[in-house]
Amino acid sequence: MRKLAFLITGSLLLFILTGCTTVRRFKTADYKGLDNSLVEVSLFNSRLSGEPAMKQEKNLWTLSANAQTRMVQILDERYPGNEEFMNALAGNFNSNEVPLQDLTQKDLRMVFSIEKNRDYSKLNDAAGRFSPADRIEYLKINLEIPEYYHLRFLEWNRYETEYGEIDLADVSFTRNMELSVDGSPAGADVGYDASVGRNEKQAVRQRYLKMNGNLNEHTLEIESEGTRETDLTGNVIADISLAFAGFPEIVVVPVFSDTILNGKRVDFVALRFVDVVVPVMEEAPDTLYANLSLDYTYRHAAGGWKTYAEWDDRVEYYQGHVSKMVPLFLKKDFVPALFCIGSEQGEKSCLKFRKSQGKEYLLQFRDQHDASRFLEWLQSPSRRQTDPVFIGENTLLYKGSPVTPGEIVENQLRVLTVY
């Protein structure tokens, strides 16, 4: 009998040491195939950033009052001629050229939402594929924009490839068992008591992938992998820069002053010409769409889901694919904010200017306030109403002909948006 008791005790001890461990990922695992109905993905939100501000150059009108006075005195001594003096007043300091402004690029923030399809009506259904312990173990998000948009991804603004380490055994696992054997073999009373116990402090670590990504001109990929008791349900944020194909344009920056020189008020001084690149969007639709797809691996706990620990789960793995078209942004959100002076009576017509080389350009401004102030200067009653408007060597045109202040008032020209 003593030999039998030792045998039973040894067997139980072996069972505890080998069977009752929380280091395991699962009790059993099987791959069950494809199921595209378990997970959904959507573009929860997308937002374009504002346009970059024009670089402000240093000139006389950005200086303090004392600095303006001293600068005027210096320029008066250096340029005795009136025309040279006025040109010097209108110039910028420490810069001979205005930098090129690229309006084809913007930053886009996208928030992707990943969710499980929770069907609690099938909780105890043997054929069901849902339990409270289910989780998304792996996912790969793919976003592709059509090539005919002439739109391309440039770079990640917020992109991290992170690896981390987690403790798989930051808790103690304790199991105690008592064994009592009583009997009367061959007429003799025999009793045996034994106890076995196990205290398991796990020291296993696992390295896991938190996020990875890939970006080319028309495709964005984000990959994420979970680990034990970590579900990938939730939001994923991606910040990227994108750009349309562009073509060069010219915008004007009027230079004004409220300074009084020689008893006369100097208001409009000159026009500065700035080269910009604007996006080619004639063929772009009003709403720009992209193809959003998701590949995932779903971990279904078919058994053992009543406990929080996963080591006793009977796991069934499913793979799935979801694809849909999603709106990225509106065309009007991407076009640059440029302003012109014109009329929308009938066909839209705006002021242009002819440079000395004979080329004509649209008179357009980056700032609405500049356009309004320039229009106010054109409509000033103090100007001769019948004389064509010349700005330096440039001729102001309306519908192909030189325009006078009186015609600007008569045609009720106002500030309009270019796009």
C-alpha positions as CSV (number, residue, x, y, z in Angstrom):
1,M,0.0,0.0,0.0
2,R,2.8,2.4,0.8
3,K,4.2,1.7,-2.7
4,L,0.9,2.5,-4.2
5,A,0.6,5.8,-2.3
6,F,4.0,6.9,-3.4
7,L,3.1,6.1,-7.0
8,I,-0.1,8.2,-6.8
9,T,1.7,11.1,-5.2
10,G,4.5,11.0,-7.8
11,S,2.0,11.0,-10.6
12,L,0.1,14.0,-9.2
13,L,3.3,15.8,-8.7
14,L,4.4,15.2,-12.3
15,F,1.0,16.4,-13.5
16,I,1.2,19.6,-11.6
17,L,4.8,20.3,-12.8
18,T,4.0,19.6,-16.4
19,G,0.4,20.4,-16.9
20,C,-0.5,23.4,-14.8
21,T,1.7,26.2,-16.3
22,T,0.7,29.6,-17.6
23,V,3.7,30.0,-19.9
24,R,1.8,28.3,-22.8
25,R,0.0,30.4,-25.4
26,F,-3.0,28.1,-25.6
27,K,-4.2,24.6,-24.8
28,T,-4.8,23.7,-28.4
29,A,-4.8,25.6,-31.7
30,D,-6.2,24.8,-35.2
31,Y,-6.5,26.8,-38.4
32,K,-10.1,26.8,-39.6
33,G,-9.8,28.8,-42.9
34,L,-11.2,32.0,-44.3
35,D,-13.9,34.2,-42.8
36,N,-14.3,37.8,-44.1
37,S,-17.2,38.6,-41.7
38,L,-15.3,38.8,-38.4
39,V,-13.6,42.2,-38.6
40,E,-14.5,45.6,-40.2
41,V,-12.2,48.5,-41.1
42,S,-13.2,52.1,-41.9
43,L,-11.6,55.5,-42.5
44,F,-13.0,57.2,-39.4
45,N,-11.6,60.6,-40.1
46,S,-9.3,62.3,-42.6
47,R,-8.1,65.9,-42.5
48,L,-5.9,68.1,-44.7
49,S,-3.6,70.6,-43.1
50,G,-3.7,74.3,-43.9
51,E,-1.4,75.9,-46.5
52,P,2.1,77.0,-45.6
53,A,2.3,80.7,-44.9
54,M,4.1,83.0,-47.2
55,K,7.6,83.8,-46.1
56,Q,7.7,87.3,-44.8
57,E,10.6,89.3,-46.1
58,K,12.2,92.1,-44.1
59,N,11.6,95.5,-45.6
60,L,11.1,99.1,-44.4
61,W,7.5,98.6,-43.4
62,T,8.3,95.7,-41.0
63,L,10.7,97.8,-39.0
64,S,10.0,99.7,-35.9
65,A,9.2,103.5,-36.0
66,N,12.7,104.5,-35.0
67,A,14.3,102.1,-37.4
68,Q,12.1,103.3,-40.2
69,T,13.2,106.9,-39.6
70,R,16.9,106.0,-39.6
71,M,16.5,103.8,-42.7
72,V,14.8,106.6,-44.6
73,Q,17.6,109.0,-43.7
74,I,20.2,106.4,-45.0
75,L,18.4,105.8,-48.2
76,D,17.9,109.5,-48.8
77,E,21.7,110.1,-48.5
78,R,22.5,107.1,-50.7
79,Y,19.9,107.7,-53.5
80,P,19.4,111.4,-54.2
81,G,17.2,110.6,-57.2
82,N,13.5,110.3,-56.5
83,E,12.9,107.1,-58.5
84,E,15.9,105.3,-57.1
85,F,14.9,106.4,-53.6
86,M,11.3,105.0,-54.1
87,N,12.6,101.7,-55.5
88,A,14.9,101.4,-52.5
89,L,12.0,101.9,-50.1
90,A,10.0,99.1,-51.8
91,G,12.9,96.6,-51.7
92,N,13.6,93.8,-49.2
93,F,16.7,93.6,-47.0
94,N,19.1,90.7,-47.1
95,S,17.3,89.0,-50.0
96,N,17.5,89.5,-53.7
97,E,14.8,86.9,-54.6
98,V,11.6,85.8,-53.2
99,P,11.7,82.0,-52.6
100,L,9.5,79.7,-54.6
101,Q,6.2,78.8,-52.9
102,D,5.0,75.2,-53.5
103,L,1.3,75.0,-53.1
104,T,1.0,71.4,-54.4
105,Q,1.8,69.8,-51.1
106,K,-0.3,69.2,-48.0
107,D,-0.3,67.1,-44.9
108,L,-3.0,64.5,-44.5
109,R,-4.0,62.9,-41.2
110,M,-6.0,59.7,-41.4
111,V,-7.6,57.8,-38.6
112,F,-8.4,54.1,-39.3
113,S,-10.9,52.3,-37.1
114,I,-10.7,48.5,-36.7
115,E,-13.5,46.7,-34.9
116,K,-14.7,43.1,-34.3
117,N,-18.2,42.0,-35.2
118,R,-19.5,41.0,-31.8
119,D,-22.5,38.6,-32.1
120,Y,-23.5,37.8,-28.5
121,S,-26.5,35.8,-29.8
122,K,-24.0,33.0,-30.8
123,L,-22.1,33.0,-27.5
124,N,-22.9,29.4,-26.6
125,D,-23.5,28.2,-30.2
126,A,-21.1,25.4,-31.1
127,A,-21.1,26.7,-34.7
128,G,-20.6,30.3,-33.7
129,R,-17.3,32.2,-34.0
130,F,-17.5,34.6,-31.1
131,S,-16.5,34.7,-27.5
132,P,-15.6,37.5,-25.1
133,A,-11.9,36.3,-25.2
134,D,-11.6,36.6,-29.0
135,R,-9.1,39.1,-30.4
136,I,-7.5,40.3,-33.6
137,E,-3.9,38.9,-33.5
138,Y,-2.5,40.4,-36.7
139,L,-3.6,43.0,-39.3
140,K,-2.3,44.8,-42.4
141,I,-4.0,48.0,-43.6
142,N,-3.5,48.9,-47.3
143,L,-4.6,52.2,-48.8
144,E,-4.2,52.8,-52.6
145,I,-5.0,56.0,-54.5
146,P,-5.7,55.8,-58.3
147,E,-2.9,56.9,-60.5
148,Y,-5.1,59.0,-62.8
149,Y,-5.6,61.5,-59.9
150,H,-2.0,62.7,-60.5
151,L,-1.7,62.5,-56.7
152,R,1.2,60.8,-54.9
153,F,2.3,60.1,-51.4
154,L,5.6,61.8,-50.4
155,E,6.7,60.8,-46.9
156,W,5.6,59.8,-43.5
157,N,5.2,62.7,-41.0
158,R,4.4,60.5,-38.1
159,Y,5.7,57.0,-38.6
160,E,7.2,54.7,-36.0
161,T,8.4,51.1,-36.4
162,E,8.4,50.0,-32.8
163,Y,9.4,46.8,-31.1
164,G,8.7,46.1,-27.5
165,E,9.3,43.4,-24.9
166,I,6.6,42.2,-22.5
167,D,6.8,40.0,-19.5
168,L,4.8,36.8,-20.0
169,A,5.2,35.9,-16.4
170,D,4.8,39.0,-14.2
171,V,2.5,37.1,-11.8
172,S,3.1,34.1,-9.5
173,F,1.2,30.9,-10.2
174,T,0.6,28.7,-7.1
175,R,-1.1,25.3,-7.0
176,N,-1.4,23.1,-3.8
177,M,-2.8,19.7,-3.6
178,E,-3.3,17.4,-0.6
179,L,-3.6,13.6,-0.8
180,S,-5.0,11.4,1.9
181,V,-5.0,7.6,1.5
182,D,-6.9,5.3,3.9
183,G,-7.4,1.6,3.7
184,S,-7.3,-1.8,5.5
185,P,-5.5,-4.2,3.3
186,A,-5.1,-7.7,4.8
187,G,-6.9,-6.6,7.9
188,A,-4.3,-3.9,8.8
189,D,-5.2,-0.2,9.1
190,V,-3.0,1.9,6.9
191,G,-3.1,5.7,6.6
192,Y,-1.0,8.1,4.5
193,D,-1.1,11.8,4.1
194,A,0.9,13.8,1.5
195,S,0.9,17.3,0.2
196,V,2.5,18.7,-2.9
197,G,2.8,22.3,-4.1
198,R,4.2,24.4,-6.8
199,N,5.0,28.1,-6.9
200,E,5.9,29.2,-10.5
201,K,7.5,32.5,-11.1
202,Q,7.7,32.8,-14.9
203,A,10.7,34.6,-16.4
204,V,9.9,34.3,-20.1
205,R,10.0,37.4,-22.4
206,Q,8.6,37.8,-25.9
207,R,9.6,40.3,-28.4
208,Y,6.7,41.5,-30.5
209,L,5.9,43.8,-33.4
210,K,3.8,46.8,-32.6
211,M,3.7,48.7,-35.9
212,N,5.4,48.5,-39.2
213,G,4.8,50.4,-42.4
214,N,5.6,50.9,-46.1
215,L,5.0,53.8,-48.4
216,N,5.3,54.4,-52.1
217,E,3.8,56.9,-54.5
218,H,0.4,55.4,-54.6
219,T,0.2,52.9,-51.8
220,L,0.3,53.0,-48.0
221,E,0.7,49.9,-45.8
222,I,0.5,49.6,-42.1
223,E,1.2,46.3,-40.3
224,S,0.5,45.5,-36.7
225,E,0.9,42.4,-34.6
226,G,-0.5,41.8,-31.2
227,T,0.7,39.5,-28.4
228,R,-0.8,37.6,-25.5
229,E,-4.0,39.2,-24.2
230,T,-3.5,42.2,-26.5
231,D,-6.3,42.9,-29.0
232,L,-5.7,45.1,-32.1
233,T,-9.2,46.5,-32.1
234,G,-9.1,50.3,-32.0
235,N,-7.8,53.3,-34.0
236,V,-4.6,53.6,-36.1
237,I,-3.4,57.1,-37.0
238,A,-1.2,57.9,-40.0
239,D,0.2,61.3,-40.8
240,I,1.6,61.7,-44.3
241,S,2.5,64.3,-46.9
242,L,1.1,64.2,-50.4
243,A,1.3,66.2,-53.5
244,F,-0.4,66.8,-56.9
245,A,1.4,67.4,-60.1
246,G,1.9,71.1,-60.5
247,F,2.6,73.9,-62.9
248,P,4.2,77.4,-62.3
249,E,2.2,80.5,-61.7
250,I,2.9,84.1,-60.5
251,V,1.2,85.8,-57.6
252,V,1.6,89.4,-56.6
253,V,2.3,90.8,-53.2
254,P,1.4,94.5,-53.0
255,V,3.7,96.6,-50.8
256,F,1.9,99.4,-48.9
257,S,3.0,102.0,-46.5
258,D,1.3,104.4,-44.2
259,T,4.4,106.6,-44.0
260,I,4.3,110.3,-44.8
261,L,7.3,111.5,-46.9
262,N,7.8,115.2,-47.9
263,G,4.3,116.0,-46.8
264,K,2.7,113.3,-49.0
265,R,1.1,110.1,-47.8
266,V,2.7,107.0,-49.4
267,D,0.1,104.3,-49.7
268,F,0.7,101.8,-52.5
269,V,4.4,101.5,-53.3
270,A,5.0,98.6,-55.6
271,L,4.0,95.0,-56.6
272,R,6.3,92.2,-55.9
273,F,6.1,89.1,-58.1
274,V,6.3,85.7,-56.4
275,D,6.7,82.4,-58.3
276,V,4.4,79.6,-57.0
277,V,3.6,76.1,-58.1
278,V,-0.1,75.3,-58.1
279,P,-1.7,71.8,-58.4
280,V,-3.1,70.5,-61.7
281,M,-6.6,69.6,-60.6
282,E,-8.8,70.2,-63.7
283,E,-9.4,66.4,-64.1
284,A,-9.7,65.7,-60.4
285,P,-13.2,64.7,-59.3
286,D,-15.1,66.8,-56.6
287,T,-14.4,64.0,-54.1
288,L,-11.2,62.0,-54.2
289,Y,-11.5,58.3,-53.2
290,A,-9.0,55.6,-52.3
291,N,-9.2,51.8,-52.0
292,L,-9.0,50.7,-48.4
293,S,-8.3,47.0,-47.6
294,L,-7.5,45.0,-44.5
295,D,-6.0,41.5,-44.1
296,Y,-6.3,40.0,-40.6
297,T,-5.8,37.0,-38.5
298,Y,-8.5,36.3,-36.0
299,R,-8.0,34.3,-32.8
300,H,-11.3,32.7,-31.7
301,A,-11.4,31.1,-28.2
302,A,-13.6,28.1,-28.8
303,G,-13.1,26.9,-25.2
304,G,-11.5,28.2,-22.0
305,W,-12.8,31.7,-22.5
306,K,-14.3,31.9,-19.1
307,T,-10.9,32.7,-17.6
308,Y,-8.8,35.7,-18.3
309,A,-5.7,33.7,-18.8
310,E,-5.1,32.4,-22.4
311,W,-3.0,29.3,-21.5
312,D,-6.1,27.1,-21.2
313,D,-7.9,28.3,-24.4
314,R,-8.9,26.0,-27.2
315,V,-8.0,28.4,-30.1
316,E,-9.3,28.5,-33.6
317,Y,-7.5,30.7,-36.1
318,Y,-9.3,32.4,-39.1
319,Q,-8.0,34.7,-41.8
320,G,-10.0,37.3,-43.6
321,H,-9.9,40.2,-46.1
322,V,-12.0,43.4,-46.2
323,S,-11.9,45.9,-49.1
324,K,-13.9,49.1,-49.8
325,M,-13.7,52.5,-51.4
326,V,-13.5,55.4,-48.9
327,P,-13.5,59.2,-49.5
328,L,-10.2,60.9,-48.7
329,F,-11.0,64.6,-49.1
330,L,-12.8,67.0,-51.3
331,K,-11.3,68.8,-54.2
332,K,-12.1,72.2,-52.7
333,D,-10.1,71.3,-49.6
334,F,-6.9,70.9,-51.6
335,V,-7.0,73.8,-54.1
336,P,-4.9,76.7,-53.0
337,A,-6.5,79.9,-51.6
338,L,-5.7,82.4,-54.2
339,F,-7.7,85.6,-54.8
340,C,-8.3,87.8,-57.9
341,I,-10.2,91.0,-58.8
342,G,-13.0,90.6,-61.3
343,S,-16.6,90.1,-62.0
344,E,-18.9,87.1,-62.3
345,Q,-21.6,88.8,-64.3
346,G,-21.9,86.4,-67.2
347,E,-18.6,84.7,-67.8
348,K,-16.0,85.1,-65.0
349,S,-13.5,87.8,-65.9
350,C,-10.6,89.0,-63.8
351,L,-7.9,91.6,-64.0
352,K,-4.6,90.7,-65.6
353,F,-1.3,92.5,-66.1
354,R,1.0,92.6,-69.1
355,K,4.7,92.6,-68.4
356,S,7.2,94.5,-70.5
357,Q,8.0,91.3,-72.5
358,G,4.4,91.3,-73.7
359,K,3.3,88.2,-71.6
360,E,0.0,88.4,-69.8
361,Y,-0.6,87.0,-66.3
362,L,-3.6,86.8,-64.0
363,L,-3.5,89.3,-61.2
364,Q,-3.8,87.0,-58.2
365,F,-3.0,87.4,-54.5
366,R,-2.2,84.9,-51.8
367,D,-4.0,87.1,-49.2
368,Q,-7.5,88.3,-49.4
369,H,-6.7,91.4,-47.4
370,D,-4.0,92.4,-49.9
371,A,-6.4,92.0,-52.8
372,S,-9.1,94.1,-51.0
373,R,-6.6,96.9,-50.2
374,F,-5.2,96.9,-53.7
375,L,-8.8,97.2,-55.1
376,E,-9.5,100.0,-52.7
377,W,-6.4,101.8,-54.1
378,L,-7.5,101.3,-57.7
379,Q,-11.0,102.8,-56.9
380,S,-9.6,105.8,-55.0
381,P,-11.4,109.0,-56.1
382,S,-8.1,110.8,-56.1
383,R,-7.0,108.9,-59.1
384,R,-7.7,110.1,-62.7
385,Q,-10.7,108.0,-63.7
386,T,-9.9,107.9,-67.4
387,D,-6.2,107.1,-67.4
388,P,-5.1,103.5,-67.9
389,V,-3.5,102.0,-64.8
390,F,0.2,101.3,-65.1
391,I,2.2,99.7,-62.3
392,G,5.8,100.3,-63.0
393,E,6.3,98.9,-66.5
394,N,3.3,96.6,-66.2
395,T,-0.1,97.4,-67.8
396,L,-3.3,96.5,-66.0
397,L,-5.8,94.7,-68.3
398,Y,-9.5,93.8,-68.1
399,K,-10.9,91.6,-70.8
400,G,-7.7,92.0,-72.9
401,S,-7.7,95.9,-72.9
402,P,-6.0,98.5,-70.6
403,V,-8.4,99.3,-67.8
404,T,-9.1,102.7,-66.1
405,P,-10.2,103.3,-62.5
406,G,-13.5,104.5,-63.8
407,E,-14.1,101.1,-65.7
408,I,-13.2,99.2,-62.5
409,V,-16.0,101.1,-60.6
410,E,-18.4,100.9,-63.5
411,N,-18.0,97.1,-63.9
412,Q,-18.4,96.6,-60.1
413,L,-15.2,94.6,-59.8
414,R,-14.7,92.8,-56.5
415,V,-12.4,90.3,-54.8
416,L,-13.0,86.7,-56.0
417,T,-11.4,83.3,-55.4
418,V,-9.3,82.0,-58.3
419,Y,-10.5,78.4,-57.8
